[in-house]
C-alpha cells in the first residue's frame, strides 16, 4: 500500500526531529570533550614545566653558596 503525501511528509518530519536531537546531543559531547582537552593541555604544560625545572631541592639545579 502506497503512502499518501501527508504520511510521507509526516515521516520526514519525524526523522528530521530525531536527527536534530541527535545532532544536539553530539554537539554537547563535543563541547564537553573540548573542555576536557583544554584542561589536559593545561595540566600537560604544568608537568612539562616541572620536568624542565627538575625536582625541587635538587642540588644540581641550585647555585653554590659562594655566588
C-alpha positions in Angstrom: 0.0 0.0 0.0 1.4 3.3 -1.0 1.7 6.1 1.5 0.0 9.4 0.9 1.9 12.6 0.5 0.8 13.7 4.0 2.1 10.4 5.6 5.4 10.8 3.7 5.8 14.4 4.9 5.0 13.3 8.5 7.6 10.5 8.3 10.2 13.0 7.1 9.3 15.5 9.8 9.8 12.8 12.5 13.1 11.8 11.0 14.3 15.4 11.0 13.3 15.8 14.6 15.3 12.7 15.7 18.2 13.9 13.7 18.1 17.4 15.3 18.0 15.7 18.7 21.0 13.5 17.8 23.0 16.5 16.5 22.3 18.5 19.7 23.4 15.5 21.8 26.6 15.1 19.8 27.3 18.8 20.0 27.1 18.7 23.8 29.5 15.7 23.8 31.9 17.7 21.6 31.7 20.7 23.9 32.4 18.5 27.0 35.3 16.8 25.2 36.8 20.1 24.2 36.7 21.3 27.8 38.5 18.1 28.8 41.2 18.6 26.2 41.8 22.1 27.3 42.1 21.0 30.9 44.5 18.2 30.0 46.6 20.6 27.9 47.0 22.9 30.8 48.0 20.0 33.1 50.5 18.8 30.5 52.1 22.2 30.2 52.4 22.3 34.0 54.1 18.9 34.0 56.4 19.9 31.2 57.5 23.0 33.2 58.1 20.8 36.3 60.2 18.4 34.3 62.3 21.2 32.8 62.8 22.8 36.2 63.8 19.5 37.7 62.9 18.1 41.1 62.6 20.6 43.9 65.7 20.8 46.1 67.9 19.1 43.5 71.4 20.2 44.3 72.3 20.1 40.6 69.9 23.0 40.0 70.9 25.1 42.9 73.6 27.8 42.8 76.6 27.2 45.0 76.5 29.2 48.3 79.5 31.3 47.3 77.7 33.1 44.4 
